Amino acid sequence: MINETRLLNEANKYFLDKKFDKALFIYSQLSSNFPKNREYPIYALFCDIANEDEQKAMSLYDYFSLAKEENLEEAIKYVEDLINAYDGDMDKMMEILKELSSSTIDSLDAIKYEDFKRLIESRGSFRIAFEDIMFSTKVAIETKEDFFDFVDKLIENDFNSTAYSYLDGFNEYFSYDSKIEELYKKLEEKKIATNHK
């Protein structure tokens, strides 16, 4: 008998470790063994997207993981609408993501961290502010302190795979900084705590 939860955890771990082919294989297995579960094909799609744009795939994964906790049907519908509307055309899919985000905030290619902090204040929470911009806007970070603060807030708000992406992307610049090690440790602790829920 197939242990569905164990398989899903394993697939998610592969995804977060950026082993997208292995994750896709397990998500596909889950999809065929549990055809009524509409989540598994969504995760498989994220693996597909990752082949073209890792950062977008990670952001979508984070968004979906959070949104499904509040309303699974709406989260699935959101992602399915993206797929169905444009029948697998990646550029068009990403375009609709940008349009959805820019309806919430004037879309810029990048937002300065100080401006982003003001957005957090006006929206009342880091999570809401980040969801507003995560698909359309990059956060332009100019100081090491801002970078650490931003990644720390990503971790606190459960945007774990996005936090890993930022840390991995900047690791070469700050590789000997103890704060980087602290943030990785915090992420690992969160991952362990989440797996034991």
KACOR-V322706 format. One record per helix or strand of 3 or more residues. SS is the DSSP state (a for helix, b for strand). FROM is the first residue (numbers start at 1). LEN is the number of residues. If there is no record, write none. Layout:
# KACOR-V322706
<<SS | FROM | LEN> <SS | FROM | LEN>>
This chain:
# KACOR-V322706
<<a | 4 | 13> <a | 20 | 14> <a | 39 | 14> <a | 54 | 17> <a | 72 | 15> <a | 90 | 13> <b | 110 | 3> <a | 113 | 11> <a | 126 | 8> <b | 138 | 3> <a | 144 | 13> <a | 160 | 11> <a | 178 | 18>>
